């Protein structure tokens, strides 16, 4: 594919090119760790876990070993392999139990928002299935940064202060993630000896070093002290699941997403709707493109919130939700000239990190790992330094709803890895961070790639927008004329001072080169050799 050359008179960056292998992550230290593993003979899977391990240390507000992960892994000529590394609610968790405490939802800072962390079991399984190294080898860089310290980068420093007050309320979080009660500033050195020791235990004992023994006991004790329901058995019995990806089609390009409980099929619903419009004929930053994208997302997310859950509890099928005929019905609900105040679709018929790595054998890994909100639940184990996710806040307490909290149940998940295919072969590994925005972000970069021929860096850098309730939030890089026109269409537009999400992409070019992009919003880095 020939990409349009960027304007070198404007600030920005070109995509990275390489011949052998490439890694793209949201942090330069993580990218460097991945490249080191690749050069040492590791596979893309080994490199991805090494990178994520580092990010669990140096981007603690975004990810960690107390969270979940999902991955898609492809090898030339073979089906895409998927893994769902999300954890479950404690076996004692019921809607009735929470309602008896006066709760009507699962608050993001509640102890009941903490689900079993699925990441470490997934890391080990991925390495055993697709790697050459074990956890002991790939976690060395992460252990080094945790024990010896790492420099806080500008974007991490930008995010941290907003959570300082919440972190100060928890003894473990205050001890391990504040400096004398304050957030660190850019360039300061942070260390986490407790987390480093925990990583060393995992490196020596494998996943059992996390789900059993000292570490598991610290997790359960921390939660029980706050009224939590998690048990040692909940941790010891955790297993992720191998998944077959759902592959949609956007104008001849395949788009692979993991099935529920993740929200990946929401991106396919958006793309199916957009396929009914002449997106290619719209300027990439035009009000028409922004309007159609927001309206399609409003419909798709309404379906997500009504239907996507642990697949064992869903009342409609994935096939029904991603039907092309259903998409035509949804597209017919959109007025191309103005915002529709209430877009309620009919039922269908009958602060996360992401990294992408491709190795010399063209194994591609699309990998995402998260603790959900910034610093997760803001609950940190005091002895082992583990920030625990708040993924359970995605549950509701409506017992008639498929996503109601329940014993051993997985919540609807926002983190989603993705790939693009041409003629059945994977040509692109990509992902977009940003909570609920991710499905919309996937659709955005797919359109940028397919409709506008943007290179990976340009597809990621392109201005973003998302709807939040009745408001449309846009980045200030949208043209002022576009913002004013969509306001005239009826959108209540806020221009955000905070970038929307992040993202990485590596494309396996037809020439055999690897072409990568990494989001400058996150100080990311794509690097190859």
N, C-alpha and C positions, 0 to 999 in steps of 0.2 A: 504494500500500500504506500502511495506517495502522499506525504502530509504537507499541508500548507506551511511555509516558513513563517515564524512569528515576526512581529515588528520589533527589530532589534533596537529601535529608538525608544521603546517603552520598557520600563522595568518588568522583569519576569524571568523565566528560565525555560530553556529548551529541554526536550525529553532526553533521557540518558540512553546511550546506545552501547551494546556489548555483543560479543560473539560467543562467549563460553557460558556464562551464567550471570544472574542478576538477582538482587534483592531490593525491595522497596518497602520502607517502613516509615512510621511517623517520628522516628528519632534516629539521628545519625549514629549514636553508639550502638543501637540495635542493628542497624544496617551493617555496620562494621563487624559485629559479632557474627551475623549471618554469612558475610563474605569470608570471614576467617574459617568457618566450618566448611563452606563449599570448597575453599582452596585446600583444606585438609583432607578432602575426599568424601565429605559428607553429602548426602542427598539434599534436595530441596526441603524435604520433611525435617531432616536434622537441623538445617539452617533456620527454618521457620520457628522451631521450638527454641532454639538458641536466641533468636531475636525477640520472641515473645517473653522469654525468661528475663532478658535485660529490660524490656519495657515494663514488666511487672515490678521492677525496682525503680527505674528512673522516671516512669510516668505513673506514680501510685494513685493519682486521682482518676486515672482512666482504666487501669487494669490491674490484675494481681492474681495470686494463686488462690485467693478466696472467692474467685468468680467462675464463670463458665466459658466455654469456647465451642466453636463450630468450624468445620473445615471441609473443603472440596479438594481432592487430589486427582490429578489426571496424569496418565502416561500415554505416549503415542500408541495408537491402535487398540487401546483398552478402554472399557467403560469408566466414567468418572466415579470415584469412590468418595462417599460422604460420611461424615461422622458427626453425630449430635452429642456434644459433651456438656449438655445442660443438666443441672441437678434438679432434685425434686423437693417438694414440701415435706416436712417431717411427717412421719406416719401418724402422729397425734394431732396434726393440724386439720381442723374442720371449720366450716363457716360458723357452726353453732358455738364452738369454743371461743372464737373471736368475738362473736356477737354478745356472748355472755359477759365480755369485758367492756361492753359499750361501744365497740367498734362498728362502723358502717362501711369501712373500706380497710385496705391494708396500707397504712401510711408509709412513706418512703423511709422514714427514720425509725420505724417500728422494729422491734426484735423479731416480730412475726414476718417481716419482709425478707429475712435471711433464709435462703434455701441452701440445700447441700451444694457445696462448691464442686463443679464437675471438671474443672480444667485439668488438674494433675492426672487424673485417671485417663483423660483423653490424650494428654501429651504422651504418656507412656504407651498407650495403645497405638497411637500414630507412629511412634518410633519403632515399635515392634513390627508393625505392618509395612512401613515404607522407609524406614531409616537404616543406617549402618551403625549408628552410635546409640548409646544408652543415655538416660537422664544424667548420669554421673559426668559424662563427657560434655553434653550440650549445655549444662547449667553452670559451667565454670566461669564464664564471663559475668553472668548475673550474680553469682556468689562473690566474685571479686569486687563488683561495684557496691553491693550491699555492705560488705565488710570494710572496704577501704574508702568508700565514698564516691560520689559522682557530682559533677557540676549541674546545678539547676539551670535549665535553658530558659530563654526569654518567654516562650509560650507557656511552659509549665509554671513559671513564676507569675504569669498573667492570670492563670486560672486559679492558683492556690488560695489567695487571700479571701476569696468569697466564701470559702468553707472553713476558715480558721475558727470562727465562733462555734460552729457545730462540732468540729473536731475537739475543741476544748472541753466539751461536755462529757466526753468519754475518756476514761483514764488511760486506756491503751492507745487510743488515737492521739491523745495529747502527748503521751510519752514518746511515741515513735514518729509522729508526723507533724510536730510543731517544734520550733526552736524558741525555748523560753516563752511559750504561749503565742508565738506569732508564726506566720507563714514565711518560708525562706524567700529571698530575693534572687534575681538572676545573677548567676556567677557564684553564689554561695555553695559550699560543699554540704551535702546531706549524706548521712550514713544510716544504716539500719542493721546493726549487729544481730538483733533478734531474728529478723527476716533472713539474714545471711546464714545463721545457724540452722534455721528451718529448711532452707534450700539445701544445705549440706546434708541434713538428715534425709531429705528426699533423694538427693544424689546418691547416697549410700544405700538406701533401702528401697528405692523405687516408690511407687504410689502408696505402698503400705506404710511408708514413713509419714504420709500425710493422713490417711484415712484410719489409721490405727495408732495406738501408743500415745506418746507424750503430746504430739501435735493435736490429734483428735480430742484428747482429753481437755486440752486448753480451749479448743473451740466450743465444746459442749459446756464446760464450766462457765465460760464467758457468757454464753447465751442463757443458760439456766439462771444465772445471777440476775438477769434482766427480765426473767419470766418467760424465756423462750421454751419451745417444745422439742427441740432437736435432741436426739439421743446418739450414743455411740453406735448403735445398730444402724441408724439412718446413714451415718458416714461409712461404716464398714460394708454395707450392702450396696453402695452406689456403683452402678455400671452405666456407661454411655452406650449408644446404639449406632451400629452401622446403618447408613441410610442410602437409598437410591435417589439421586437428585431429580427434581422436576425440571424438564427442559421445555421452555416455551420457544416461540418463534416471533421475531420482530423483523419483518420485511426480508426474510431469508437468512437472518442471523440468529443462531440458537442462543438462548440465554438460560444458563443452568442456575437453579436455586435449590436450597434444601427445603424439604417439605415441613409442614408444621410439626412442632410447636413454634418454629420460627416464623417471622413475617415475610419470608422471601417471596412467597407467591403474590404478595401485595404488589411487588414490583412488576410481576408478570401481568397482573390485572391492569395496572397503569399503562404498561406498554401496549396491551391489547386495545385499550381505549384510544391511546394516541395514534395507533395504527389506522384508526378511522378518519384521521384528519391529515391534511397536507403539511405535516411538520417541516418537511424538507423545504417547502416553498416559503417558510417563514424565516425571517432573519433570526439568528440564534439569541439575540438580546432584544427582540421585538416585544411589544406589549401583547401581541397575539399569541406568541409562543409562551410567554409567562402566564397569561390567562388560561390557556388550554391546559397547561401543565398543572396549575393549581386546581382547576376544576376536576381534572381526571384523578388527582391525588385525593381530593375530598371524597369522591365516590369510593375509591379503592380502600381508603382508611376506614370509612364507615363500615364496609364489608369486613375488614380485618377485625374491628372492634366487636362486631356482632358474632363472628363465626370462627376465627382462628384461635385455637387452643391446643392442649394436649390432644393428639389425634385420636386417642381412645375415647375422647369425650365429645368430639365434633359431631354436629348434626347434619352437616352438608359435606360433600366431598371436594377434594382439591380440583377434580375434573370439572365439577359444576362451576366452581369459582373462576377458573381460568378459561372457560369456554369462549371461543371466538364469537359465537352467536349471542351469548350473554353480554359480551363487550359491546356489541352493536346496540343492544338495548340501553346500556349505560351511556354510551356516546350520544345517543339520541336525547338524553336528558340535559346535555350541555348546550347552552346558548353561546355561540361563538362571539357574540357582541357584548355580553354583559354577565356579571356574576349572578348566579341563581341563589336567592337567600337560603333556601333549605334544600339541600341535595341529599335526599334519603333514597338509597338504592332499593329496589325490590329484592326479595330473597332470590337466590339463584334457582334455576329450574331444578323439576322433581324435586464525661466527660469520659469510652470504648477505644480499643486500638485494633488496627488491621494491618496485616502485612501480606505481601505477595512475594514468592520466590520461585524462580525457574532455574533448574540446574543444567549441566552440560548434556544430560540425556533427555532433556526437555520434559522431565517431570515438573509439573506446575502445581504449586500449593497456594490456595486461597484460604487465608486463615484469619479468624477474628476471635478476640478474647476480651472479656469485659467484666467489670463489677457493677455495671449499670450506671447509676448516677455518680457524680463526682464523689470519690472516696466511698462508694457503695452506701452501706447503711450507716457509715461513720462509726461503726462498732469495730474495734480492733482488739485482737487477743493480746493481753498484756505481756505474756511470756514469750510468745512465738512471733509477734509482729505481723499478724495476718489481718488485713482489712477484709471484712466480710461483705459480700454483695447484698443488694436489696432487690434482687430480681423478683421476689415474691410480691412486691408492691404492684406488679402487673396483674395479679389475681384480683377478682372481686368477690363479694360475699352474697351474690345472687345465686341461690342454689338451682335456679332454672337455667342459668347461663353456662355454656360449655367451659368458660374460663374461671369458674368459681373455685376457690381454694379447696383442696381435698387431700386426704392422706396419700403420700407418695406420688403426687401429681406434678407434672411440669407446667409452669406458667407459659403464657404467650410470650415469645421472646422477640426482641427487636434486632439482635445482632445477626447479620447474614453475610456469608461469603458468596461470591458469584464468579461465573466464568462465561465467556462468549465462545461460540463454536461456528465454524464454517465447514460445510459438507461433513458434519459429524466429528470433526477434529477440533480440539480446544486451541484457540488462537489468542485468547486473552484471559488473564487471571486478574480479577479486580474486586475492590470493595470500597465502601464509603462509610465513614463513621458518623455518629451523630444521633444516637437514640432512635426515636421513631422516624426521623428524617431518612433513615438508610434506604428504605424501599423507594422513596421518591428520588433519592440520590442515585440509586442504581438506574432507574428509568432515565434520569437526566444524562448520565454519562453514556448510556447505551445510545440514546438519541444523538448526543454530540459525536459519537463515533460513527454510527451508521448513517445518519441523515446529513451530517456536516463534514465528515471526514477528518475530524480533529485528531491530532496525535494524542497519546496518553496524557501528556502534561497539560495540553490545552483543554482536553475534555474534563480534567479535574479542576483546573483553574477557573473555568467558566463561571460567571456569577450564579449564585444559588438563591433559591427562595423556598419557603415552606409555609404552610398554613398552621396556625395555632388557635384552635377554636374558631372564632369569627374573624380573626385577624390574619393578614398575610404579611409574613416577615421576609424582607429582602435584604441582601447585602448591598452596601453602598456602591459596589462596582457596576450595578445595573445603570444604564443611561437614565438621566433625570427625566427625559421625555417619556421613556417607557414607564417609569414609576407614576408619573402624572396621568398617563393614558389608562393604566389599569385602575387607578383611583376613580377615574371617570366611568370605568366599567362597573363600578360598585364595590371594589375591593377596599377594605380598610387596611391600609398599608403602613407598616412600621419599618423604618430603616434601622437595622440592627448595628450596634457597635461591636458585637461579638461575631466572629466568623461562624458560619453554619457548617459544622462537621469537619471532616477531613477526608482523606482517601488516597489509595495507591492503585496503580495499574501497571501490569507488564504485558506487553503484546509480543507474541511470537510472530515476527514478520515473515512474509512469504519468501523473502530473500534469505531467511535463516537467522537474521539478526534478532536480538532482543531489544525492544524499545520500551523504556519505562518512564513513569511519572510518579511523583510523590508530592503530597499537598503542602504548599508553602504556608497554608493556614496553620499547620501543625509543626512547622520547622522540620518537615520530613526530608528524607533523602532516598533517591533511587541511585543505585551504584552497581556496576557490573565490571566484568573483565573479559 
